[in-house]
Amino acid sequence: MADLASDPGDDLAGRAVALSPDVPAIFDAPLAPHHRVIGRWAASQAQDARACTRLEARRRIEAVFDAAVREILNPIDIVDLRIAVLGSEADGPPAIAIICDSMGQLDLGWIETGDAPTAWRAAAYRALEQTLGRVLPVFSYQDLFDEMSMYYWEGEIDDEAARRSLIECHGADAEDLDGHMLPSQLDERRPGWMIAANAAPPSRLPAALRRKLADMRTAREVLGTLLPEAGAWHFDFEVASAYLPGIEECASLPPLTLVPFVPFARELDDVMRSGMEMGFTDIAGICPLPDVACIDDWFASLRLGAQFLLAVQNLIRFDPPKPRSHPCPTIAPTSKPAVAVSS
């Protein structure tokens, strides 16, 4: 907030101001609504209230807010996140959005490229599929399969129905379907660590990996105790539309995926093409700020989400121990149908 620090008769265009949480909003008319709301919060964090111009006040508000955000998000480097304070298109309160600037496949580290047993890697991958969508705009193999099914097989998910769809809806030659991909062929290209049935139970995992998975799930559960609509990581399309005109034109798929480009490069190119052309729905969360009290709640939820992402990062950067000589669980064949997961 800006406080008068000069005589009321001074030239208003060049008067000095100081950050203060107690000044009526009318004195701050030149400051944008989001500067005023964030300014009240910034003033509560300040150790002094020295006089400054409105331009300096804006810069101070932005610097205090930026420093607080960076302190929370800087440890996270598996994904690029950006914070934007937005004005409403309909004279509503300002809002804070978390925007994901990363695009493409999330680096899965040892899960994808390591030499640990498939059962360990599948357990870690399954955990990411089940939890990561809570804070990041990310899609899974099941989302890719559903997109391919709608585009190529009119929503069918088994080979026989897909063949009928190719013939009846796409004009394919019933005697020459060899060049057309079928659902089972898509499933068969999954490496073993992508298949949920291959995941080892916790009792068959090394203790260090169990701790990493437990830390991630605990952080996710704590994040889940927050009221969704009041959290930094909650995304509501209608709310976003009030602050980001044109978002309706963006692709429905998010910009991040847990699906490896090898061996699904062609399919990922197909389903992500519209996002490359029209833009992705890349918002991880958006939270309106009807009053200054919401900002502390927003920061609290931002910190909880960051702690969860840090646990995810620690899992991905994990260096699993060499397996002992006891036999690992039997690995299911890669042709097993996909298990639907929520992202």
Secondary structure as the mmCIF struct_conf table of DSSP 4:
data_model
#
loop_
_struct_conf.conf_type_id
_struct_conf.id
_struct_conf.beg_label_comp_id
_struct_conf.beg_label_asym_id
_struct_conf.beg_label_seq_id
_struct_conf.end_label_comp_id
_struct_conf.end_label_asym_id
_struct_conf.end_label_seq_id
STRN STRN1 ALA A 2 LEU A 4
BEND BEND1 SER A 6 SER A 6
TURN_TY1_P TURN_TY1_P1 PRO A 8 GLY A 9
BEND BEND2 ASP A 10 ASP A 10
HELX_RH_3T_P HELX_RH_3T_P1 LEU A 12 GLY A 14
STRN STRN2 ALA A 16 LEU A 19
TURN_TY1_P TURN_TY1_P2 PRO A 21 ASP A 22
BEND BEND3 VAL A 23 VAL A 23
HELX_RH_3T_P HELX_RH_3T_P2 ALA A 25 ASP A 28
TURN_TY1_P TURN_TY1_P3 ALA A 29 PRO A 30
BEND BEND4 LEU A 31 LEU A 31
HELX_RH_AL_P HELX_RH_AL_P1 PRO A 33 GLN A 45
BEND BEND5 GLN A 47 GLN A 47
STRN STRN3 CYS A 52 THR A 53
HELX_RH_AL_P HELX_RH_AL_P2 ARG A 54 LEU A 73
TURN_TY1_P TURN_TY1_P4 ASN A 74 PRO A 75
BEND BEND6 ILE A 78 VAL A 79
STRN STRN4 LEU A 81 LEU A 86
TURN_TY1_P TURN_TY1_P5 GLU A 89 ALA A 90
BEND BEND7 ASP A 91 ASP A 91
STRN STRN5 ALA A 95 CYS A 100
STRN STRN6 GLY A 104 GLN A 105
HELX_LH_PP_P HELX_LH_PP_P1 LEU A 106 ASP A 107
TURN_TY1_P TURN_TY1_P6 GLY A 109 GLY A 109
HELX_RH_AL_P HELX_RH_AL_P3 TRP A 110 THR A 113
BEND BEND8 ALA A 116 ALA A 116
HELX_RH_AL_P HELX_RH_AL_P4 THR A 118 THR A 131
HELX_RH_3T_P HELX_RH_3T_P3 LEU A 132 ARG A 134
TURN_TY1_P TURN_TY1_P7 VAL A 135 VAL A 135
BEND BEND9 LEU A 136 LEU A 136
STRN STRN7 VAL A 138 PHE A 139
HELX_RH_AL_P HELX_RH_AL_P5 TYR A 141 TYR A 152
BEND BEND10 TRP A 153 TRP A 153
TURN_TY1_P TURN_TY1_P8 GLU A 154 GLY A 155
BEND BEND11 ASP A 158 ASP A 158
HELX_RH_AL_P HELX_RH_AL_P6 ASP A 159 HIS A 170
TURN_TY1_P TURN_TY1_P9 ALA A 174 GLU A 175
TURN_TY1_P TURN_TY1_P10 ASP A 178 GLY A 179
BEND BEND12 HIS A 180 HIS A 180
HELX_RH_AL_P HELX_RH_AL_P7 PRO A 183 GLU A 188
TURN_TY1_P TURN_TY1_P11 ARG A 189 ARG A 189
BEND BEND13 ARG A 190 ARG A 190
HELX_RH_3T_P HELX_RH_3T_P4 GLY A 192 MET A 194
HELX_RH_3T_P HELX_RH_3T_P5 ALA A 196 ASN A 198
HELX_LH_PP_P HELX_LH_PP_P2 ALA A 199 PRO A 201
HELX_RH_3T_P HELX_RH_3T_P6 PRO A 202 ARG A 204
BEND BEND14 LEU A 205 LEU A 205
HELX_RH_AL_P HELX_RH_AL_P8 ALA A 207 LEU A 223
TURN_TY1_P TURN_TY1_P12 GLY A 224 THR A 225
BEND BEND15 LEU A 226 LEU A 226
HELX_RH_3T_P HELX_RH_3T_P7 PRO A 228 ALA A 230
BEND BEND16 GLY A 231 GLY A 231
TURN_TY1_P TURN_TY1_P13 ALA A 232 TRP A 233
HELX_RH_AL_P HELX_RH_AL_P9 PHE A 237 TYR A 243
BEND BEND17 LEU A 244 LEU A 244
TURN_TY1_P TURN_TY1_P14 PRO A 245 GLY A 246
HELX_RH_3T_P HELX_RH_3T_P8 ILE A 247 GLU A 249
BEND BEND18 CYS A 250 CYS A 250
STRN STRN8 ALA A 251 ALA A 251
BEND BEND19 SER A 252 LEU A 253
BEND BEND20 PRO A 255 PRO A 255
STRN STRN9 LEU A 256 THR A 257
BEND BEND21 LEU A 258 VAL A 259
HELX_RH_AL_P HELX_RH_AL_P10 PHE A 261 MET A 278
STRN STRN10 PHE A 280 PHE A 280
STRN STRN11 ILE A 283 PRO A 288
BEND BEND22 PRO A 290 ASP A 291
TURN_TY1_P TURN_TY1_P15 VAL A 292 VAL A 292
HELX_RH_AL_P HELX_RH_AL_P11 ALA A 293 ILE A 316
TURN_TY1_P TURN_TY1_P16 ARG A 317 ARG A 317
HELX_LH_PP_P HELX_LH_PP_P3 PRO A 320 PRO A 323
BEND BEND23 SER A 325 HIS A 326
HELX_LH_PP_P HELX_LH_PP_P4 PRO A 327 PRO A 333
TURN_TY1_P TURN_TY1_P17 THR A 334 SER A 335
BEND BEND24 LYS A 336 LYS A 336
HELX_LH_PP_P HELX_LH_PP_P5 PRO A 337 ALA A 340
#
